[in-house]
Each structure stands twice: as structure tokens, then as C-alpha cells.
Amino acid sequence: MSTSPKCAVCGEPAKRKCTRCGGVFCDLH
């Protein structure tokens, strides 16, 4: 893949920590 992985839940970059998905890093769920 040439693009950065995105969170399947919220669409944010995988390395971003998001509260929408339970406050974990997007690449962990």
C-alpha cells in the first residue's frame, strides 16, 4: 500500500489516538 493505514471505524490516521473508538490508537482496533 502506498497510502497510510486508516482507522476502519472513524477514518482517522492509524497512529492517531481517538476517543470515538474507545480512546485507543486507531491501529489497535
N, C-alpha and C positions, 0 to 999 in steps of 0.2 A: 504493500500500500504506500502511496506517495503522500497521502493526507494523514494528519494526526488523528488518532482514535478519538471518537466522540462518545459521550455517555449515552447509552441507549434509552435512558429514562428522560433526561432533561435536555440532551443535545449539547451540553457544555463540553469543553475540552476534558479529556480523560484525567489529566493531572490536577484539575480544579476540585477543591473540596466544596461540595454543595449541600445545603441544608434541605433542599427539596427531596433528596433521596436518602434522608436519614442522617445527614451530617458526616458521610464518609466520602473518601475520594472517589470520583466518578468511575475510575478504572477498577474499583474493588467490588462493584455490584453488577 
